[in-house]
Structure formats: structure tokens, C-alpha cells
Amino acid sequence: MVTKELLKSEIDNVPEEQLEKLYNYIQDLEQRTTDKPKESIMEKLRRIQIDGPSDLSVNLDAYLSGEKQL
């Protein structure tokens, strides 16, 4: 397990010119953890809206083959 002491000792080894990058990375990481939780795949799928005929699910094969037109 990583502890703050281990992290601090590693930070001491980071070259001065890289400290700003490290700081920005830490800020970005902190922002990601405080943002809203990541949306699940099911939540994303629920938002999908399809504009099509009311019988699309029943006659999908006919629409795909061209037997029926949209």
C-alpha cells in the first residue's frame, strides 16, 4: 500500500522542471474524484432515442432488406 510518506519521498526525487506537470496532474486527479460519478453504460443507453416507424422493432428485417420503406 502506498502511503503519503512514500509519495512525499518520491516527490523529492522529481526534477524541478517537472514539478509543475506533477502538480497539474495531481489537481486533475483531484478534480476527477470530486466530479459526479461516471455514468454507467445502461444510463447512456437509456438516453438513446431512435426516430423511426412505430413497427420498426417488429419489422426490422423488412426495413433492412428494403421490403418496407421508412
All heavy atoms as a GROMACS GRO file, in nm:
protein
  572
    1MET      N    1   0.084  -0.118   0.000
    1MET     CA    2   0.000   0.000   0.000
    1MET      C    3   0.089   0.125   0.000
    1MET      O    4   0.189   0.132   0.070
    1MET     CB    5  -0.090  -0.001   0.123
    1MET     CG    6  -0.186   0.114   0.127
    1MET     SD    7  -0.317   0.090   0.244
    1MET     CE    8  -0.267   0.199   0.375
    2VAL      N    9   0.049   0.222  -0.078
    2VAL     CA   10   0.125   0.346  -0.087
    2VAL      C   11   0.079   0.440   0.024
    2VAL      O   12  -0.040   0.457   0.050
    2VAL     CB   13   0.102   0.413  -0.225
    2VAL    CG1   14   0.175   0.544  -0.233
    2VAL    CG2   15   0.146   0.320  -0.336
    3THR      N   16   0.174   0.500   0.091
    3THR     CA   17   0.143   0.595   0.197
    3THR      C   18   0.186   0.735   0.155
    3THR      O   19   0.261   0.752   0.057
    3THR     CB   20   0.217   0.558   0.327
    3THR    OG1   21   0.358   0.567   0.303
    3THR    CG2   22   0.180   0.418   0.372
    4LYS      N   23   0.141   0.834   0.228
    4LYS     CA   24   0.179   0.972   0.198
    4LYS      C   25   0.329   0.989   0.210
    4LYS      O   26   0.390   1.064   0.134
    4LYS     CB   27   0.106   1.069   0.291
    4LYS     CG   28  -0.040   1.086   0.256
    4LYS     CD   29  -0.104   1.192   0.343
    4LYS     CE   30  -0.248   1.211   0.307
    4LYS     NZ   31  -0.312   1.319   0.384
    5GLU      N   32   0.388   0.920   0.306
    5GLU     CA   33   0.533   0.932   0.325
    5GLU      C   34   0.608   0.880   0.202
    5GLU      O   35   0.707   0.940   0.159
    5GLU     CB   36   0.578   0.855   0.450
    5GLU     CG   37   0.538   0.920   0.580
    5GLU     CD   38   0.390   0.902   0.615
    5GLU    OE1   39   0.327   0.803   0.569
    5GLU    OE2   40   0.335   0.989   0.684
    6LEU      N   41   0.561   0.767   0.145
    6LEU     CA   42   0.625   0.715   0.024
    6LEU      C   43   0.609   0.814  -0.092
    6LEU      O   44   0.705   0.837  -0.168
    6LEU     CB   45   0.564   0.580  -0.014
    6LEU     CG   46   0.608   0.460   0.068
    6LEU    CD1   47   0.526   0.338   0.029
    6LEU    CD2   48   0.755   0.433   0.048
    7LEU      N   49   0.490   0.870  -0.105
    7LEU     CA   50   0.468   0.968  -0.211
    7LEU      C   51   0.557   1.091  -0.193
    7LEU      O   52   0.616   1.141  -0.289
    7LEU     CB   53   0.321   1.010  -0.215
    7LEU     CG   54   0.224   0.905  -0.271
    7LEU    CD1   55   0.081   0.950  -0.248
    7LEU    CD2   56   0.250   0.880  -0.417
    8LYS      N   57   0.564   1.138  -0.071
    8LYS     CA   58   0.647   1.256  -0.045
    8LYS      C   59   0.794   1.230  -0.076
    8LYS      O   60   0.863   1.315  -0.130
    8LYS     CB   61   0.631   1.300   0.101
    8LYS     CG   62   0.496   1.362   0.129
    8LYS     CD   63   0.479   1.394   0.277
    8LYS     CE   64   0.342   1.448   0.307
    8LYS     NZ   65   0.320   1.475   0.449
    9SER      N   66   0.842   1.111  -0.043
    9SER     CA   67   0.982   1.080  -0.073
    9SER      C   68   1.006   1.071  -0.224
    9SER      O   69   1.112   1.109  -0.272
    9SER     CB   70   1.025   0.950  -0.003
    9SER     OG   71   0.960   0.839  -0.059
   10GLU      N   72   0.906   1.024  -0.297
   10GLU     CA   73   0.920   1.019  -0.444
   10GLU      C   74   0.915   1.159  -0.503
   10GLU      O   75   0.988   1.189  -0.598
   10GLU     CB   76   0.809   0.932  -0.505
   10GLU     CG   77   0.826   0.783  -0.480
   10GLU     CD   78   0.954   0.727  -0.539
   10GLU    OE1   79   0.993   0.768  -0.651
   10GLU    OE2   80   1.014   0.640  -0.473
   11ILE      N   81   0.832   1.245  -0.448
   11ILE     CA   82   0.824   1.383  -0.496
   11ILE      C   83   0.958   1.453  -0.478
   11ILE      O   84   0.999   1.533  -0.563
   11ILE     CB   85   0.711   1.459  -0.423
   11ILE    CG1   86   0.577   1.405  -0.471
   11ILE    CG2   87   0.720   1.609  -0.446
   11ILE    CD1   88   0.457   1.455  -0.393
   12ASP      N   89   1.028   1.420  -0.372
   12ASP     CA   90   1.160   1.480  -0.351
   12ASP      C   91   1.257   1.444  -0.463
   12ASP      O   92   1.354   1.517  -0.487
   12ASP     CB   93   1.217   1.434  -0.216
   12ASP     CG   94   1.145   1.497  -0.099
   12ASP    OD1   95   1.083   1.604  -0.118
   12ASP    OD2   96   1.151   1.439   0.011
   13ASN      N   97   1.232   1.335  -0.533
   13ASN     CA   98   1.321   1.291  -0.642
   13ASN      C   99   1.281   1.348  -0.778
   13ASN      O  100   1.353   1.330  -0.876
   13ASN     CB  101   1.323   1.138  -0.651
   13ASN     CG  102   1.381   1.075  -0.527
   13ASN    OD1  103   1.470   1.131  -0.464
   13ASN    ND2  104   1.330   0.959  -0.491
   14VAL      N  105   1.167   1.415  -0.785
   14VAL     CA  106   1.121   1.471  -0.913
   14VAL      C  107   1.202   1.596  -0.946
   14VAL      O  108   1.218   1.684  -0.861
   14VAL     CB  109   0.970   1.506  -0.905
   14VAL    CG1  110   0.922   1.576  -1.031
   14VAL    CG2  111   0.888   1.381  -0.879
   15PRO      N  112   1.254   1.604  -1.068
   15PRO     CA  113   1.331   1.723  -1.107
   15PRO      C  114   1.246   1.849  -1.101
   15PRO      O  115   1.125   1.845  -1.126
   15PRO     CB  116   1.373   1.693  -1.252
   15PRO     CG  117   1.354   1.547  -1.271
   15PRO     CD  118   1.250   1.504  -1.174
   16GLU      N  119   1.308   1.961  -1.068
   16GLU     CA  120   1.238   2.089  -1.054
   16GLU      C  121   1.153   2.123  -1.176
   16GLU      O  122   1.040   2.171  -1.162
   16GLU     CB  123   1.338   2.202  -1.030
   16GLU     CG  124   1.398   2.204  -0.891
   16GLU     CD  125   1.297   2.247  -0.784
   16GLU    OE1  126   1.212   2.333  -0.812
   16GLU    OE2  127   1.306   2.192  -0.673
   17GLU      N  128   1.206   2.098  -1.295
   17GLU     CA  129   1.134   2.136  -1.418
   17GLU      C  130   1.009   2.050  -1.441
   17GLU      O  131   0.924   2.083  -1.523
   17GLU     CB  132   1.226   2.131  -1.541
   17GLU     CG  133   1.289   1.996  -1.569
   17GLU     CD  134   1.421   1.974  -1.497
   17GLU    OE1  135   1.463   2.059  -1.417
   17GLU    OE2  136   1.480   1.868  -1.521
   18GLN      N  137   0.996   1.940  -1.368
   18GLN     CA  138   0.879   1.853  -1.382
   18GLN      C  139   0.774   1.874  -1.272
   18GLN      O  140   0.666   1.817  -1.279
   18GLN     CB  141   0.923   1.705  -1.380
   18GLN     CG  142   1.014   1.666  -1.493
   18GLN     CD  143   0.942   1.673  -1.626
   18GLN    OE1  144   0.826   1.637  -1.636
   18GLN    NE2  145   1.012   1.720  -1.728
   19LEU      N  146   0.804   1.956  -1.174
   19LEU     CA  147   0.713   1.975  -1.061
   19LEU      C  148   0.580   2.037  -1.102
   19LEU      O  149   0.475   1.999  -1.050
   19LEU     CB  150   0.780   2.061  -0.953
   19LEU     CG  151   0.887   1.990  -0.871
   19LEU    CD1  152   0.949   2.086  -0.771
   19LEU    CD2  153   0.833   1.867  -0.801
   20GLU      N  154   0.582   2.129  -1.196
   20GLU     CA  155   0.456   2.190  -1.239
   20GLU      C  156   0.366   2.086  -1.306
   20GLU      O  157   0.245   2.083  -1.283
   20GLU     CB  158   0.480   2.307  -1.333
   20GLU     CG  159   0.352   2.382  -1.362
   20GLU     CD  160   0.376   2.514  -1.435
   20GLU    OE1  161   0.490   2.561  -1.440
   20GLU    OE2  162   0.279   2.567  -1.486
   21LYS      N  163   0.424   2.000  -1.389
   21LYS     CA  164   0.346   1.893  -1.452
   21LYS      C  165   0.286   1.801  -1.346
   21LYS      O  166   0.170   1.761  -1.355
   21LYS     CB  167   0.434   1.809  -1.545
   21LYS     CG  168   0.460   1.870  -1.678
   21LYS     CD  169   0.538   1.771  -1.762
   21LYS     CE  170   0.568   1.826  -1.898
   21LYS     NZ  171   0.644   1.730  -1.980
   22LEU      N  172   0.366   1.766  -1.248
   22LEU     CA  173   0.318   1.680  -1.140
   22LEU      C  174   0.205   1.747  -1.063
   22LEU      O  175   0.102   1.685  -1.034
   22LEU     CB  176   0.433   1.644  -1.045
   22LEU     CG  177   0.397   1.557  -0.926
   22LEU    CD1  178   0.337   1.424  -0.971
   22LEU    CD2  179   0.519   1.535  -0.838
   23TYR      N  180   0.221   1.874  -1.034
   23TYR     CA  181   0.117   1.948  -0.963
   23TYR      C  182  -0.013   1.951  -1.044
   23TYR      O  183  -0.122   1.927  -0.992
   23TYR     CB  184   0.165   2.091  -0.934
   23TYR     CG  185   0.061   2.174  -0.865
   23TYR    CD1  186   0.032   2.157  -0.730
   23TYR    CD2  187  -0.012   2.270  -0.937
   23TYR    CE1  188  -0.065   2.233  -0.667
   23TYR    CE2  189  -0.109   2.345  -0.875
   23TYR     CZ  190  -0.136   2.326  -0.739
   23TYR     OH  191  -0.233   2.401  -0.679
   24ASN      N  192  -0.001   1.978  -1.174
   24ASN     CA  193  -0.120   1.979  -1.260
   24ASN      C  194  -0.187   1.843  -1.265
   24ASN      O  195  -0.310   1.833  -1.265
   24ASN     CB  196  -0.084   2.026  -1.400
   24ASN     CG  197  -0.046   2.172  -1.403
   24ASN    OD1  198  -0.087   2.250  -1.317
   24ASN    ND2  199   0.036   2.210  -1.500
   25TYR      N  200  -0.107   1.739  -1.270
   25TYR     CA  201  -0.161   1.603  -1.271
   25TYR      C  202  -0.239   1.576  -1.142
   25TYR      O  203  -0.349   1.522  -1.145
   25TYR     CB  204  -0.049   1.500  -1.289
   25TYR     CG  205  -0.101   1.359  -1.284
   25TYR    CD1  206  -0.169   1.304  -1.392
   25TYR    CD2  207  -0.083   1.281  -1.171
   25TYR    CE1  208  -0.218   1.175  -1.386
   25TYR    CE2  209  -0.132   1.152  -1.164
   25TYR     CZ  210  -0.199   1.100  -1.273
   25TYR     OH  211  -0.249   0.972  -1.266
   26ILE      N  212  -0.183   1.614  -1.030
   26ILE     CA  213  -0.250   1.593  -0.901
   26ILE      C  214  -0.380   1.671  -0.895
   26ILE      O  215  -0.483   1.620  -0.849
   26ILE     CB  216  -0.156   1.631  -0.784
   26ILE    CG1  217  -0.041   1.531  -0.777
   26ILE    CG2  218  -0.233   1.633  -0.652
   26ILE    CD1  219   0.071   1.572  -0.683
   27GLN      N  220  -0.378   1.795  -0.943
   27GLN     CA  221  -0.501   1.877  -0.944
   27GLN      C  222  -0.607   1.812  -1.034
   27GLN      O  223  -0.725   1.808  -0.997
   27GLN     CB  224  -0.470   2.018  -0.994
   27GLN     CG  225  -0.387   2.100  -0.898
   27GLN     CD  226  -0.459   2.124  -0.766
   27GLN    OE1  227  -0.579   2.147  -0.762
   27GLN    NE2  228  -0.385   2.118  -0.657
   28ASP      N  229  -0.566   1.762  -1.149
   28ASP     CA  230  -0.658   1.696  -1.241
   28ASP      C  231  -0.717   1.570  -1.177
   28ASP      O  232  -0.836   1.545  -1.186
   28ASP     CB  233  -0.586   1.662  -1.372
   28ASP     CG  234  -0.678   1.602  -1.474
   28ASP    OD1  235  -0.786   1.662  -1.499
   28ASP    OD2  236  -0.645   1.496  -1.530
   29LEU      N  237  -0.633   1.494  -1.112
   29LEU     CA  238  -0.678   1.372  -1.045
   29LEU      C  239  -0.778   1.405  -0.934
   29LEU      O  240  -0.882   1.341  -0.921
   29LEU     CB  241  -0.557   1.298  -0.987
   29LEU     CG  242  -0.584   1.163  -0.921
   29LEU    CD1  243  -0.645   1.066  -1.020
   29LEU    CD2  244  -0.455   1.108  -0.865
   30GLU      N  245  -0.750   1.509  -0.859
   30GLU     CA  246  -0.840   1.551  -0.752
   30GLU      C  247  -0.974   1.596  -0.809
   30GLU      O  248  -1.080   1.563  -0.756
   30GLU     CB  249  -0.777   1.665  -0.672
   30GLU     CG  250  -0.861   1.710  -0.556
   30GLU     CD  251  -0.796   1.825  -0.480
   30GLU    OE1  252  -0.677   1.855  -0.501
   30GLU    OE2  253  -0.868   1.887  -0.400
   31GLN      N  254  -0.971   1.668  -0.920
   31GLN     CA  255  -1.094   1.716  -0.983
   31GLN      C  256  -1.179   1.599  -1.032
   31GLN      O  257  -1.300   1.599  -1.016
   31GLN     CB  258  -1.060   1.809  -1.100
   31GLN     CG  259  -1.181   1.869  -1.168
   31GLN     CD  260  -1.259   1.961  -1.078
   31GLN    OE1  261  -1.202   2.032  -0.996
   31GLN    NE2  262  -1.390   1.961  -1.089
   32ARG      N  263  -1.115   1.499  -1.088
   32ARG     CA  264  -1.189   1.382  -1.138
   32ARG      C  265  -1.259   1.307  -1.025
   32ARG      O  266  -1.368   1.256  -1.044
   32ARG     CB  267  -1.095   1.285  -1.210
   32ARG     CG  268  -1.048   1.335  -1.342
   32ARG     CD  269  -0.960   1.234  -1.406
   32ARG     NE  270  -0.887   1.291  -1.517
   32ARG     CZ  271  -0.811   1.222  -1.597
   32ARG    NH1  272  -0.796   1.093  -1.580
   32ARG    NH2  273  -0.749   1.281  -1.697
   33THR      N  274  -1.195   1.301  -0.910
   33THR     CA  275  -1.255   1.227  -0.799
   33THR      C  276  -1.366   1.306  -0.732
   33THR      O  277  -1.452   1.246  -0.667
   33THR     CB  278  -1.149   1.187  -0.695
   33THR    OG1  279  -1.084   1.304  -0.647
   33THR    CG2  280  -1.048   1.092  -0.753
   34THR      N  281  -1.369   1.438  -0.747
   34THR     CA  282  -1.474   1.517  -0.685
   34THR      C  283  -1.590   1.543  -0.780
   34THR      O  284  -1.695   1.588  -0.738
   34THR     CB  285  -1.420   1.653  -0.634
   34THR    OG1  286  -1.362   1.724  -0.743
   34THR    CG2  287  -1.319   1.632  -0.524
   35ASP      N  288  -1.571   1.513  -0.909
   35ASP     CA  289  -1.680   1.530  -1.005
   35ASP      C  290  -1.787   1.424  -0.981
   35ASP      O  291  -1.767   1.329  -0.906
   35ASP     CB  292  -1.628   1.517  -1.149
   35ASP     CG  293  -1.549   1.639  -1.192
   35ASP    OD1  294  -1.554   1.741  -1.121
   35ASP    OD2  295  -1.482   1.631  -1.296
   36LYS      N  296  -1.898   1.440  -1.051
   36LYS     CA  297  -2.006   1.343  -1.036
   36LYS      C  298  -1.957   1.204  -1.079
   36LYS      O  299  -1.864   1.192  -1.161
   36LYS     CB  300  -2.127   1.384  -1.119
   36LYS     CG  301  -2.104   1.383  -1.268
   36LYS     CD  302  -2.230   1.421  -1.342
   36LYS     CE  303  -2.202   1.410  -1.492
   36LYS     NZ  304  -2.318   1.430  -1.571
   37PRO      N  305  -2.018   1.100  -1.026
   37PRO     CA  306  -1.976   0.964  -1.062
   37PRO      C  307  -1.993   0.938  -1.211
   37PRO      O  308  -2.081   0.996  -1.275
   37PRO     CB  309  -2.070   0.874  -0.981
   37PRO     CG  310  -2.147   0.962  -0.891
   37PRO     CD  311  -2.127   1.103  -0.932
   38LYS      N  312  -1.908   0.854  -1.264
   38LYS     CA  313  -1.912   0.823  -1.406
   38LYS      C  314  -2.044   0.753  -1.440
   38LYS      O  315  -2.092   0.668  -1.366
   38LYS     CB  316  -1.794   0.733  -1.441
   38LYS     CG  317  -1.765   0.725  -1.587
   38LYS     CD  318  -1.635   0.657  -1.613
   38LYS     CE  319  -1.596   0.671  -1.757
   38LYS     NZ  320  -1.472   0.604  -1.786
   39GLU      N  321  -2.101   0.791  -1.551
   39GLU     CA  322  -2.229   0.736  -1.595
   39GLU      C  323  -2.210   0.592  -1.642
   39GLU      O  324  -2.117   0.562  -1.716
   39GLU     CB  325  -2.281   0.824  -1.709
   39GLU     CG  326  -2.419   0.794  -1.754
   39GLU     CD  327  -2.466   0.892  -1.860
   39GLU    OE1  328  -2.384   0.936  -1.942
   39GLU    OE2  329  -2.585   0.924  -1.858
   40SER      N  330  -2.299   0.503  -1.601
   40SER     CA  331  -2.290   0.363  -1.642
   40SER      C  332  -2.334   0.347  -1.787
   40SER      O  333  -2.401   0.435  -1.843
   40SER     CB  334  -2.375   0.274  -1.551
   40SER     OG  335  -2.512   0.291  -1.583
   41ILE      N  336  -2.298   0.235  -1.846
   41ILE     CA  337  -2.336   0.209  -1.986
   41ILE      C  338  -2.488   0.202  -1.999
   41ILE      O  339  -2.544   0.249  -2.097
   41ILE     CB  340  -2.269   0.080  -2.039
   41ILE    CG1  341  -2.298   0.060  -2.188
   41ILE    CG2  342  -2.316  -0.042  -1.962
   41ILE    CD1  343  -2.229   0.157  -2.277
   42MET      N  344  -2.557   0.148  -1.900
   42MET     CA  345  -2.703   0.140  -1.906
   42MET      C  346  -2.766   0.279  -1.901
   42MET      O  347  -2.864   0.305  -1.970
   42MET     CB  348  -2.757   0.052  -1.793
   42MET     CG  349  -2.725  -0.096  -1.810
   42MET     SD  350  -2.772  -0.163  -1.971
   42MET     CE  351  -2.949  -0.152  -1.964
   43GLU      N  352  -2.708   0.369  -1.823
   43GLU     CA  353  -2.760   0.507  -1.818
   43GLU      C  354  -2.741   0.575  -1.953
   43GLU      O  355  -2.828   0.649  -1.999
   43GLU     CB  356  -2.690   0.585  -1.708
   43GLU     CG  357  -2.729   0.539  -1.569
   43GLU     CD  358  -2.642   0.599  -1.459
   43GLU    OE1  359  -2.522   0.622  -1.482
   43GLU    OE2  360  -2.698   0.623  -1.351
   44LYS      N  361  -2.629   0.550  -2.018
   44LYS     CA  362  -2.605   0.606  -2.150
   44LYS      C  363  -2.702   0.550  -2.252
   44LYS      O  364  -2.757   0.622  -2.336
   44LYS     CB  365  -2.462   0.578  -2.195
   44LYS     CG  366  -2.358   0.657  -2.119
   44LYS     CD  367  -2.219   0.621  -2.165
   44LYS     CE  368  -2.114   0.694  -2.083
   44LYS     NZ  369  -1.977   0.658  -2.123
   45LEU      N  370  -2.725   0.418  -2.247
   45LEU     CA  371  -2.815   0.354  -2.343
   45LEU      C  372  -2.959   0.404  -2.326
   45LEU      O  373  -3.032   0.416  -2.424
   45LEU     CB  374  -2.810   0.202  -2.327
   45LEU     CG  375  -2.680   0.136  -2.373
   45LEU    CD1  376  -2.680  -0.012  -2.336
   45LEU    CD2  377  -2.661   0.154  -2.523
   46ARG      N  378  -3.000   0.433  -2.203
   46ARG     CA  379  -3.137   0.482  -2.178
   46ARG      C  380  -3.161   0.618  -2.246
   46ARG      O  381  -3.274   0.653  -2.276
   46ARG     CB  382  -3.162   0.494  -2.029
   46ARG     CG  383  -3.190   0.362  -1.964
   46ARG     CD  384  -3.234   0.380  -1.818
   46ARG     NE  385  -3.222   0.254  -1.749
   46ARG     CZ  386  -3.127   0.222  -1.661
   46ARG    NH1  387  -3.036   0.312  -1.627
   46ARG    NH2  388  -3.122   0.105  -1.603
   47ARG      N  389  -3.056   0.694  -2.268
   47ARG     CA  390  -3.070   0.826  -2.329
   47ARG      C  391  -3.081   0.821  -2.481
   47ARG      O  392  -3.114   0.920  -2.545
   47ARG     CB  393  -2.954   0.916  -2.289
   47ARG     CG  394  -2.960   0.960  -2.146
   47ARG     CD  395  -2.858   1.066  -2.112
   47ARG     NE  396  -2.723   1.008  -2.111
   47ARG     CZ  397  -2.622   1.049  -2.186
   47ARG    NH1  398  -2.635   1.150  -2.267
   47ARG    NH2  399  -2.504   0.990  -2.179
   48ILE      N  400  -3.054   0.706  -2.541
   48ILE     CA  401  -3.059   0.694  -2.687
   48ILE      C  402  -3.204   0.700  -2.732
   48ILE      O  403  -3.289   0.630  -2.680
   48ILE     CB  404  -2.994   0.563  -2.735
   48ILE    CG1  405  -2.844   0.564  -2.703
   48ILE    CG2  406  -3.019   0.541  -2.884
   48ILE    CD1  407  -2.773   0.436  -2.737
   49GLN      N  408  -3.229   0.786  -2.828
   49GLN     CA  409  -3.363   0.798  -2.885
   49GLN      C  410  -3.354   0.769  -3.034
   49GLN      O  411  -3.269   0.823  -3.104
   49GLN     CB  412  -3.419   0.937  -2.862
   49GLN     CG  413  -3.440   0.968  -2.715
   49GLN     CD  414  -3.496   1.108  -2.695
   49GLN    OE1  415  -3.509   1.186  -2.789
   49GLN    NE2  416  -3.531   1.140  -2.572
   50ILE      N  417  -3.444   0.684  -3.082
   50ILE     CA  418  -3.445   0.646  -3.223
   50ILE      C  419  -3.572   0.701  -3.286
   50ILE      O  420  -3.682   0.681  -3.236
   50ILE     CB  421  -3.439   0.492  -3.239
   50ILE    CG1  422  -3.308   0.440  -3.181
   50ILE    CG2  423  -3.455   0.452  -3.385
   50ILE    CD1  424  -3.296   0.291  -3.178
   51ASP      N  425  -3.554   0.771  -3.395
   51ASP     CA  426  -3.667   0.824  -3.469
   51ASP      C  427  -3.694   0.730  -3.585
   51ASP      O  428  -3.614   0.719  -3.678
   51ASP     CB  429  -3.634   0.965  -3.519
   51ASP     CG  430  -3.752   1.031  -3.584
   51ASP    OD1  431  -3.866   0.999  -3.547
   51ASP    OD2  432  -3.730   1.117  -3.673
   52GLY      N  433  -3.805   0.659  -3.578
   52GLY     CA  434  -3.838   0.564  -3.682
   52GLY      C  435  -3.984   0.525  -3.675
   52GLY      O  436  -4.059   0.572  -3.589
   53PRO      N  437  -4.025   0.437  -3.763
   53PRO     CA  438  -4.165   0.394  -3.764
   53PRO      C  439  -4.199   0.316  -3.638
   53PRO      O  440  -4.113   0.254  -3.576
   53PRO     CB  441  -4.175   0.306  -3.889
   53PRO     CG  442  -4.036   0.265  -3.920
   53PRO     CD  443  -3.947   0.372  -3.866
   54SER      N  444  -4.326   0.318  -3.601
   54SER     CA  445  -4.370   0.252  -3.478
   54SER      C  446  -4.354   0.100  -3.484
   54SER      O  447  -4.346   0.034  -3.381
   54SER     CB  448  -4.515   0.287  -3.447
   54SER     OG  449  -4.599   0.248  -3.555
   55ASP      N  450  -4.348   0.042  -3.604
   55ASP     CA  451  -4.335  -0.104  -3.617
   55ASP      C  452  -4.190  -0.146  -3.647
   55ASP      O  453  -4.167  -0.258  -3.690
   55ASP     CB  454  -4.429  -0.158  -3.724
   55ASP     CG  455  -4.393  -0.109  -3.864
   55ASP    OD1  456  -4.319  -0.008  -3.876
   55ASP    OD2  457  -4.437  -0.172  -3.962
   56LEU      N  458  -4.095  -0.060  -3.622
   56LEU     CA  459  -3.955  -0.089  -3.654
   56LEU      C  460  -3.905  -0.215  -3.586
   56LEU      O  461  -3.841  -0.299  -3.649
   56LEU     CB  462  -3.865   0.029  -3.618
   56LEU     CG  463  -3.717   0.014  -3.650
   56LEU    CD1  464  -3.696   0.000  -3.801
   56LEU    CD2  465  -3.637   0.130  -3.597
   57SER      N  466  -3.934  -0.231  -3.458
   57SER     CA  467  -3.882  -0.348  -3.386
   57SER      C  468  -3.944  -0.478  -3.438
   57SER      O  469  -3.878  -0.581  -3.440
   57SER     CB  470  -3.907  -0.335  -3.236
   57SER     OG  471  -4.045  -0.333  -3.208
   58VAL      N  472  -4.068  -0.473  -3.482
   58VAL     CA  473  -4.136  -0.593  -3.530
   58VAL      C  474  -4.091  -0.627  -3.672
   58VAL      O  475  -4.074  -0.744  -3.707
   58VAL     CB  476  -4.289  -0.573  -3.525
   58VAL    CG1  477  -4.363  -0.692  -3.582
   58VAL    CG2  478  -4.333  -0.544  -3.383
   59ASN      N  479  -4.071  -0.526  -3.754
   59ASN     CA  480  -4.040  -0.547  -3.896
   59ASN      C  481  -3.897  -0.505  -3.933
   59ASN      O  482  -3.874  -0.464  -4.046
   59ASN     CB  483  -4.141  -0.469  -3.983
   59ASN     CG  484  -4.280  -0.521  -3.965
   59ASN    OD1  485  -4.304  -0.641  -3.976
   59ASN    ND2  486  -4.374  -0.432  -3.936
   60LEU      N  487  -3.804  -0.516  -3.842
   60LEU     CA  488  -3.667  -0.473  -3.868
   60LEU      C  489  -3.609  -0.538  -3.992
   60LEU      O  490  -3.548  -0.471  -4.076
   60LEU     CB  491  -3.578  -0.501  -3.746
   60LEU     CG  492  -3.432  -0.461  -3.761
   60LEU    CD1  493  -3.421  -0.310  -3.785
   60LEU    CD2  494  -3.351  -0.504  -3.642
   61ASP      N  495  -3.628  -0.668  -4.006
   61ASP     CA  496  -3.573  -0.738  -4.124
   61ASP      C  497  -3.630  -0.682  -4.254
   61ASP      O  498  -3.557  -0.667  -4.353
   61ASP     CB  499  -3.603  -0.888  -4.116
   61ASP     CG  500  -3.523  -0.957  -4.006
   61ASP    OD1  501  -3.419  -0.902  -3.966
   61ASP    OD2  502  -3.565  -1.064  -3.960
   62ALA      N  503  -3.758  -0.651  -4.256
   62ALA     CA  504  -3.820  -0.597  -4.377
   62ALA      C  505  -3.763  -0.459  -4.410
   62ALA      O  506  -3.740  -0.428  -4.527
   62ALA     CB  507  -3.972  -0.588  -4.359
   63TYR      N  508  -3.738  -0.378  -4.309
   63TYR     CA  509  -3.678  -0.246  -4.334
   63TYR      C  510  -3.534  -0.260  -4.380
   63TYR      O  511  -3.490  -0.187  -4.469
   63TYR     CB  512  -3.686  -0.160  -4.208
   63TYR     CG  513  -3.824  -0.105  -4.181
   63TYR    CD1  514  -3.902  -0.154  -4.078
   63TYR    CD2  515  -3.878  -0.002  -4.260
   63TYR    CE1  516  -4.029  -0.105  -4.053
   63TYR    CE2  517  -4.004   0.048  -4.236
   63TYR     CZ  518  -4.079  -0.003  -4.133
   63TYR     OH  519  -4.205   0.047  -4.109
   64LEU      N  520  -3.459  -0.352  -4.321
   64LEU     CA  521  -3.319  -0.370  -4.360
   64LEU      C  522  -3.306  -0.424  -4.501
   64LEU      O  523  -3.213  -0.389  -4.574
   64LEU     CB  524  -3.248  -0.462  -4.261
   64LEU     CG  525  -3.226  -0.405  -4.121
   64LEU    CD1  526  -3.163  -0.509  -4.029
   64LEU    CD2  527  -3.138  -0.281  -4.126
   65SER      N  528  -3.398  -0.513  -4.541
   65SER     CA  529  -3.389  -0.571  -4.675
   65SER      C  530  -3.446  -0.480  -4.782
   65SER      O  531  -3.426  -0.502  -4.901
   65SER     CB  532  -3.464  -0.705  -4.677
   65SER     OG  533  -3.603  -0.684  -4.664
   66GLY      N  534  -3.519  -0.375  -4.740
   66GLY     CA  535  -3.578  -0.284  -4.837
   66GLY      C  536  -3.720  -0.320  -4.874
   66GLY      O  537  -3.783  -0.254  -4.955
   67GLU      N  538  -3.770  -0.427  -4.816
   67GLU     CA  539  -3.908  -0.469  -4.840
   67GLU      C  540  -4.008  -0.361  -4.795
   67GLU      O  541  -4.110  -0.340  -4.859
   67GLU     CB  542  -3.934  -0.600  -4.765
   67GLU     CG  543  -4.062  -0.671  -4.797
   67GLU     CD  544  -4.072  -0.801  -4.720
   67GLU    OE1  545  -3.971  -0.874  -4.708
   67GLU    OE2  546  -4.182  -0.830  -4.671
   68LYS      N  547  -3.975  -0.296  -4.685
   68LYS     CA  548  -4.054  -0.182  -4.634
   68LYS      C  549  -3.965  -0.059  -4.636
   68LYS      O  550  -3.845  -0.068  -4.620
   68LYS     CB  551  -4.102  -0.208  -4.491
   68LYS     CG  552  -4.220  -0.299  -4.480
   68LYS     CD  553  -4.272  -0.295  -4.338
   68LYS     CE  554  -4.420  -0.325  -4.338
   68LYS     NZ  555  -4.483  -0.290  -4.212
   69GLN      N  556  -4.026   0.057  -4.658
   69GLN     CA  557  -3.953   0.182  -4.661
   69GLN      C  558  -3.988   0.266  -4.539
   69GLN      O  559  -4.100   0.261  -4.489
   69GLN     CB  560  -3.988   0.262  -4.788
   69GLN     CG  561  -3.955   0.190  -4.917
   69GLN     CD  562  -3.806   0.171  -4.935
   69GLN    OE1  563  -3.729   0.263  -4.910
   69GLN    NE2  564  -3.766   0.053  -4.979
   70LEU      N  565  -3.891   0.346  -4.492
   70LEU     CA  566  -3.915   0.433  -4.377
   70LEU      C  567  -4.003   0.548  -4.414
   70LEU      O  568  -4.010   0.602  -4.512
   70LEU     CB  569  -3.782   0.486  -4.319
   70LEU     CG  570  -3.692   0.381  -4.260
   70LEU    CD1  571  -3.559   0.444  -4.217
   70LEU    CD2  572  -3.757   0.319  -4.136
   0.00000   0.00000   0.00000
